[in-house]
């Protein structure tokens, strides 16, 4: 902050810094006490940096104590100068702190507060006292974020970023150029993967990586087709039971593998139905809660879905969602198409529900002319490390 204007602290920033260039801080303090204190009561609104140093010392001690309670010893990680041994220690710490979710969140809260306070006291020389422990905490937090990323980058790049955080150098790190091999989810031997999981040392970490992978896959699948929310409900129920402690890591991992297999099959269903992904979404919307249909009626609904997608896309104009005339034409087209295309087994009430459901889907799937969620990279070819 400048002497002339002491701005409010930016959101997410713990404190600001006032530098006394002209030896006028005493006068500045008087002015701040008069106009900057709450209610103008003359209280001193500034603090010496030593107060922040004491705060950092306390919150760091709390974070170290929290980690120690979960068998993670920050001082030992900080003292490790061998690169590969340090990497192994960080991986062990990730395994201890990554799950369940409540535990991970508490660690992240400790780490963020430590990081904020350390940034607040820099470039004060006192920051050096805490550099090693803070670097260890930051390394663990960075590794956890990496594990939860559904498409992790090369581990060497991450270790490079971690190294930049360190205030003391570490030499002799030998990290392979490429990460572990990956394979397409659709080709996974799920039984073999489940057996291999039993031999893993870091089971909680493996589980969290699989959770993140499936969550990303589910998000895209549901975005493309809103009728797939049953898969999302199943996933959330499974994770909730794990966080509540009612299921073991091994049990949840096996069930997540089964769910991933189901998602991979669902991902290919449009091919089996001889439909595009957007035609399949329309088809599923029309079939949802529908009465029992004969094969011929089901085929009629499928053809109706194909034609409806083609007609709707032809009606979309620039900024159609902001134009009442364009929206009215679209609704009318949907009503006419479904009146002709749906079998007589659909009641008037169900017909009206389908008209509304189709329009709601079009609003989300086609925000503008030539802009569609189906035109984006699907992002479904995720990979999992074996």
N, C-alpha and C positions, 0 to 999 in steps of 0.2 A: 504494500500500500504506500501511497505517497503522503508526504507531510500535508500537502494541500487538500487532499481528499481521502479520508479513510473510509473506503467502501465497506458495505456489508459483506460478510463472509459468503462466498459462492456456495450454493447447495452441494452437499457432499464433501465440503472442505471443513476441517475442524476449526481452524483459526487463521488469522492473517498476521502479517508481519509489518511493524512500523520501524523504519530505519531513521535514526536521528542523524541527518547529514550536517546540520548547522547548529547543533547544541541548543535546540529550542524545545526539547522534549518536556522539560519542566513546565513550560507555558502550555504546551499541547495537552499535558495531563490535566491542567486546571480547566482548560476549555472542554475536554472530554468529560470531566467530572460534572461540569455545569450542564452540558447539552447532550452528552452521550449516555449518561446513567439513566436507569429506569426511574421515571417520575421526576428527574432533575434533582435528586436528593443529594447530589454531591459525592456519590460513591465512585470509587475508582473503577472504570470499566476495563482497564488494561491489566495484564498480568505479566510478570517477569517470566522469561523462558524457563527458569528453574522450576516453576510450577508445572509446566508441561513435562519437563524431564522427570519429575517425581511421579506424575500421572502415568507416563510411559513405563517407568520402572514397575509401578504397581500392576498395570494391566498386562504387562509382559510376564510378570511373576504369576498372575492368574492364568494366563494362557499356558505357561510351562507346567503349572500344577495340573491343569485340566488334561493336558496331553499325558503327563505322567500317570494320572489316574487310569489311563487307557493304554498303559504300557508303551508309551512313546516318549523317549527321553531326548529332549531337544539339545541338551548340553552334549550328549554323546554324538549326535548327528553333527553338531557344530565342530566338534573336536576331530571328526573324521576327515583326514586330508587326502586319503586315497579315493580317487574319483569313482571307481566301480563299487567300492565298499559304501561310499556315500549314496550312490544311486540305489543300491540294495536297501540301505537303511531307510531311504525315502519311500521306496516301494512297500516296505514293511509298515511304515507309518501310515501310508495310504490305506493299506488293508485294515489297520486298526481303527481308522477314523472315517472311512468312507460310508459306512452303514452301521445301524439303520439311519434313515434320513434325518431324524431328530438329532442324533449324535453329530452327523456331518454338519448340520446347520449351526449347532452350538460351537463347533470348532471354527467354522468360517466366521462366525460373529467375533470370536476372540481374535482371530488373525486379522480381520479387517480393522478392528479397533487399534490393534498394535500398529498396523501399517499406516493408518491415518495419523496417529500420534507421532510416529517416527518421522513422517513427512513434514509434520508441523514444526518439529524442532530443528530440521536441517536448515542451513548448513552448520549449525552449532557443533563444535567439536564433541560435545557430550553425546551426539548420536553414535559416535564410534563405539561407545561402551556397549551398545545393544546390537551392533551390526550383525554379529554372528548368529545370535538367537533369532533375530528378526528374519535373516536370510533363510534359516532352516524352516521357520514357519511358512514363509512365502513359497519356498520350494515345495513343501507338502501341499499347500493350497493350490499351487499351479499344477502339480501332478494330478490332484483330484479333479480339477477342471478338465484336464486333458483326458482322463479316463472316462468322464461323463460325456465327452464330445462324441457324437455318433460316428464321426469320420475323422479319427485322430491323425494329425500330421506326423511327420518323421520325429522320433523321439530326440534325435540329435539337435534339431532346431529348438526344441523345448529346453533341453539342457543348456543350450547356448544362451537362451533368455534368462534362465536361472543364474547362470554364471555372471551375467551383467549385474544382477542384483547384489552379488557378494561384494563386500568391501575388502576382502582379502582373496588372493588368488589361489586357485586349485590347479595343480599340474598333474600331468600323466593320465588324463581321462582318455580312454579308448572306447569310443562308441561306434557301433556299426553304422554304415551309411544308410541302410534301409531298415525299416521297421519289420516286425514279424510278418510272415506271409499272410495274405487274406484271400478269402474265397467268397463267391456269390452266395447269398443266403439260400437261393433256390437249389444249390447243389450240396448243401450240408448233409452229412450223415449224422442225423440227430442222436441216434443211439450211441454212435462212437464218440460224439462230442460229450454226451452225458457221462460216459465211462471215463473219458479223459478228465473231466471236471473233478471226479473223485480223487484224482492224484494231484490236483492243483494245490499250491501252498496258499495263494491269495484268493480264496474263494469269494469273499465279499467283494473284492475288486472286480473279479470276473463277472459276478452277478450284476454289479452296477453298470458295467460296460454293456452287458446284454440288455439291461433295462433301458439304457439310453438309446441303444440301437433300435429296439422295438418301439419305443416312444416316438422316435423320428419317423419310422416306417408307418406307424399308426396315424400320426398326424397327417401325413400326405395321403394315405388311403382314405381317411375320413373326409379330407378336403375334396378329394375327387368324387366321392360317393357318400352322401350323408346317411345312407341306410346302413353303413358299416359301424355305427356307433355301438352295436352289441359287442364288437371286438374290443373297443375302447373301455366299455363298462367291465368286461371280463379282466382286462389288464389292470385297471384301477382297483378292482376288488382284490385281485391277487396281491398287488403291491401293498394295499392297506393292511391285509392280513399279515404280511411279512413285517411291516413296520410295527404292528401291534404285538409281534413276537409269537404269533400262533402257528407259524410255519417255519421250518428250518431252511437254511440257505440251500441245501441240496434239493429239497422238495420244490422250492420256488424256482430254482434254476431249471429243473426238469420240466416244470409246467410252462415256464417261459419259452423253452425250446419248442414245446408242443404248440404253443400259441404262434411262435414265429413260423413254424411249418405251415400252420393254417393260413397265416397271412401271405406266405409265399404262394400257396395254392390260390388264395383269393386274388392275388395280384395277377394271376394268369387266367382268371375265370372269363374275362371278356373274350379271350381267344377261343375258349371252349364254346361260348355262346355265339360266336361269330359276330361280335359287336365291337365297336370301338369303345374306349374307356368312357367317353361322354355318353354314348348310346346306352351302355350298360347302366350308368347312373340313372338315366331316365327310365330305363326298363325296370330297375329295382324300385324306383319311387312309385311307379304304376302298379307293381306287384305287391308292395308292402300293404299288409292288412287286407289284401284282396280276397274274395271268396275262392273256393276251390274251382279251378278252371280245368277244362278239358285241354288236351294237347292242341287242338285247333284254336281254342280261345287264347291259349298262352302264346301261340305263334302269332295271333292277331295283335296281341299286346306288344310283342317284340317288334313287329313291323310298324306299329304305331309309334314306338319309341324312336325308331330310325327316322321316320318321316317328320316327327315332331322336332327333333334336333335340327334337321335340314331346314324346315320352315322357320324356326325361331332364329337361327343364325342369319337367315336372309333378311329378317326384319330389323336386326340390330343396327341402329344408326349412331352417329357420333353423339356422345353425351345422352344416350337414350334414357338413362335412369333419371335425368333431370327434366325430361320432356314428358308432360302429361299425355300428349297425343301419342307418343311412341309407346308409352307404358300401356295405354288403353288398347292400341292395336295389338300389342303382344298378348295381353290378357284375352282379347277376343279370338286371336288365332289359336291360343291354347284351348279355349273352350270349344271352338269349332272342331279342332283336330281330335280332341278326346271324345267329343260327342259322336264323331264318326268312327274313331278307332277303337274305343273300348267296347268289349263285349257287353251284351245286355245283362250279364250277371252282376255288373256294377250298379248298385242302387243310385238314385239321384243324390243322396247324401254323400255317398262315397265318391261319386263323380265330382261333386263340388270340392271335396277334400283334396282330390287329386289335382284339380285345377289350381288350387291355392298352393299345394306343395310344389308343383312344377314351377310356378311363377317365383316362389321363394328361392328355389334352387337356381333358377336362371339369374336372379339378382346377385347371388353370391358367385356363381360360376362365370358369368359374363359381365364384368363391371363396365365394359364399354365395347364399342365396335372394334373388332380385331384384337381384343384383349380378353383372354380366357385362361382359366387355371389349367386347362388341358394343353395350352400352348407352351407351358413352362416345362423345364426339366423336371421329370417326375421325382428324381432323387430316391428312387426305390431300390436301385441296385447297390444297397449297402453291403458292407463286408464285416466279417467278424474274425478276430484273431484266433487261431487255433494253436 
